[in-house]
């Protein structure tokens, strides 16, 4: 049910846009960083493969902006099934107007942030639902649009241009629904505040997710990234349907059996802005914290989302259905 962009092409006279040429490399004010882009690739040579560029066009679809949202969340009903969710594309891939909207069977349009449940129906504490934004081995920076109605997935725009990473991301990347990193709360140890977004997830499995896919993942640990003075947690997880899930329970298992994955995630996120002259930092000495700490972060951000959704804190520019 999580259709690819290619599946939304017009049935006849399929138009293809030219593949955009790579932008010219820009020099960086930090000489030591000039090879950062190459370092990102060389750091994981076994992952070297073509980065797919979105070039297919998708048909235009009309969205009824007057339609109200569901009266309850999908997580309020027993037996949540991600196969009941369908994603639909508005606009053309590779264009600023591109949006991927979510709907549920017999419920109309939903918000992947507010309506998809965080917790699994059987209550397994270390397994949660995640929503994929960026498939592994791709470079286009897609993310949930927290300020638009229905919170579709869109490609991020910076300085009037669609954003691409300077190299591919080697893991599936997305967010936990019904979570929020509160920008008004100061972390007692790191002394930084939340980044005003849902909680991020890095899924390390072998299979590539589709944009908008809702997947059940097993939480292993968490990294405390600090980006421009804001706390931006990166939860490390693996899909419960991946063969790795049978042998991995904690971040310690991950470091023992796959010793370069945690450091690879940390250094990728530390350096991915280096070609632009920026470096991210990490709290707690850059160490990946335990599953128990990761679950604390998940529950803290879930509680913050509840306060946001119930109107106990100001929404600001963020879009929600309204007070419950």
N, C-alpha and C positions, 0 to 999 in steps of 0.2 A: 504493500500500500504506500510505501515511501518511494514515489516515482522519481526517476532521474529527470534532469532537465531535457535530455534528448527525447524522452517519452512525450513531451509536450510540444513537439514540433508540429507544424501544420501538416496534414496528411498528404498534400501534394505540393509541388513546386517548393520543395524544402530549400529555404534560403540559408546560405551560410555566410557569415561575415569572415573577412580576412583575419587570419591569426595576427594579432598585434605583435610587432617586433619588440624585442626587449629594449627597455629604456637604456639610454647611455649610462654607464656607471658614473656615479658622482664621487668626487673626491671627498674625503672626510678630514676634518680638522685634526684628527688624532692619527698620526702615522701608524701607530701600532695596530689600528683597527682596519687599515686598508685591505688587509687580507681576510677580514672577518667573514665576508660572504663565502669565499672559498673554504674557509675553515669549517663553516657549518656543513658543507657538503663532505669535505674530507674527514670530518669527525665520524661519519657513519658511511663508509664507502659501500658497505653491503646494502645500503638503501638507495644507491644511485639508480634512478630510473627517471623516465620522462615525467615532467610535471604537466598534467593536463590543463589546458587552457579552455575555458568555456567559450565556445564559438557558436553553438546552436541557438537558433531563435525559438522563442516560445510564443504561443498564441496569446493574444490579449484576453483577459477575463475580467468581467465586471464584479466589483465588490459592493454589496449593499451596505453603505455606511450607516444607515439608520437601524439596522438589525441589532437587537439587543443580544447580550451574551447569554449563556446558559444560566439557569437559576441556581445550579449547584456545580461543584467541581467534579471532574471525572473521578478524582480520588475519593469523593464522598460516596461513591457507589461501589459495592463489592465486585470483585472479579474484574478489575481493570485489564483490558486487552489492548495492547498498542496497535494491533491490526485493525482496530476500529477507527484509527486516525488516518486521514488522507491529507497529503499536502498538495497544494495547487499553486501554480506559478502565474504571476501577473508581470507583464513586461518581458524584456529580452535579457537573457544572460549576457553579462559583460556591459550592461548599460546601467546608469544610475537608478532608473525606475524599477529595476528588477526587485520583486518581492516574492517570497514563498510563504503562503498562508496555510493555516492548519484548520481542518474541520473534523468533526467526529460524527459517526453514523447517527442520524436522526436528531442531531443537536445543532447543526449549522456551524458557523465559524467559532473557533475557540482560540484562547491565548495559550501558546505553548509554555509560557512563563507561569500564568496563574491557574490554569485549568488542568494541565497534566499533573498527575500526582508525583510527589517526591518519594513517598514510602511505598514499598511493595505490599500487595494485598495480604501476603502471608506473614508480614511483620518481621521478616529476617532483618535484624538490625544493621548488618554491614552490607546489605544490598539495597540499592536505590535505582530509581529511573533517571536516565539522563537524556537530553535532547542534543543530537549532533548538529554542529554548525559548520565545521570544516573537516572534510574527509582527509585521511592520512595521505601523504605524498602529493598534496596540492598546495598552491601558494596564494590563491585568492582569499582575502580576509573577510569571510562572512561572519555575521553575528546577529543575534536577536536585536530587533529595534525596540528598545524599551520605551521609547517616547511616542510610538505610532500605535494607532488603534489596532487591536488584535495581536500586536507584538509579532509581526512577521520577521522572517530572516531576510536580511539584505546585505549587500556588500558594503563594507565601511568606506566612507569617503573622507579624504583628508586634503585640504587645500584645493578642493574642486576636482580631485582625481580619485578614481577607484583604487583602493589599497590592495597591494600584493605584498606578501612577505618577500624578502630578498632571496629566499631559498625555500624549498618545500618544508612543511612541518611533517615530522616522521610518525605522528600518532594521530588518532582521531581526537578531535577537540570539540567540546561543547559545554553545556551548563546543566546544573541541577535545577529543575523547575521548583517553584515555591520556595526559593531562597533569595536572599538579598544581603549584600555587604553594605551595611548601614554607614553612610558617610559622616554621621554625627557621633558615632561611637568610637572612642579612643581605645586602642588595644593597650591593656595595662603593662605589657612587657615591651612591645615594639614601639609604642607611642606614635602610632600612625592610625589613620581612620580608613574605613572601607571605601571601595571604589565606586559605589552606587550601582553595581551590576549584580546579576545573579552569580552564584558560586560556580567557578570554572572547573571543568573535569578534563583530564588527559587520560584517554583510554589507550592502553598499550597493546591490545590484542593484534592478532595477525590479519584480521579481516577489515576491509575498508568499509566504513559506514557511509550511508547516503546523507546528503543534507536533509535535515528535518527528521531523521530516523530517531525513534524513541527506543532506547535499549536499556536492558537491565544490566547493571554493572556491580561488581564486587569491589568495595573500597579497600585499598591497601595502605595508603599513607597520604601525606600532604606536605607541600612545600609552601613556605611563607614568602611569596615574592612581593617586593616593594617597588612600585612603578610610579615615578614622579611624586613620591611621598605618600602614596596611597597603598593600602594593603590589598593585595590581589592574590588570594589563596589559589593554589593549583592542586586539586585533589588528584591523586594517582589511582587509577582503577583499571579493572579488566572486565570485559564482557563475560557474563555468566555462561554464554554460549561458546566461548572460545576455549580451545583445548588447554590453554595456559591456566584457566581458572581452576582446573583440577589440582594443580600443584602449588598455586600461589594463594596464601592467606593473608600475609602481611608484607610490609615493605622490606622487612628483613629477609623473607623468602625471595623476594624479587632481587635484592642485592646479592644474595648467595647464588642464585641460579642464573641470573642475567646481570652481571656486575656493572655494566656500563649504562644501563637504561636510566636509572635515577640521575646519575651525573649528566647523562646526555640531555635529559629533560631540563635539568637545572641550567646547564650551560646554553642550551638552545634559547631558553627564555631570557637568560642574562644577556646574550649577544645579538638577538635577532634585530634589535634597533641600532646596532653598532654602525652599519653603513650610513645611518643618519646622524651619527655622532652622539648616540645615547647608550647608556648601559643601565640595566635593571639591577637591583640589589636583592639580597635574600636575608631574612631574619633567621635567628637560631643557628648562626654559623653556616647557613646553606644546607643544613642536614634535613633530610626527609623525616618528618615526625611520624609517630606510630599511627596505626589504625584507630586506636582509642582517641588520640588527639584529633584525627581527621573527622571522626564521628562527632566529637564535640563541636568542631567548626561547622559541620553540616547542621546540627541541631540549633546552634546559635544563629546561623543565617536563616534557618527556617523560622525561628521565633521572630527574627527581625522582619522577615517577609510578612508574617501574620500581622505585626503592628502596622506595617505599611498598608496592607490590603484592607485592614479594618479601620483605617483612617486615624489611628492613634499617633501617627507621625505624618508630616506633610508630604504629599506626593511630589511636589515640585512639578517638573516637566514629565515625570514618569506616567505612563498610561496604565490604569487599572480599570476593571469593570465598574468599580464604585464600592461604597461601603457595604459590608455584609451584615 
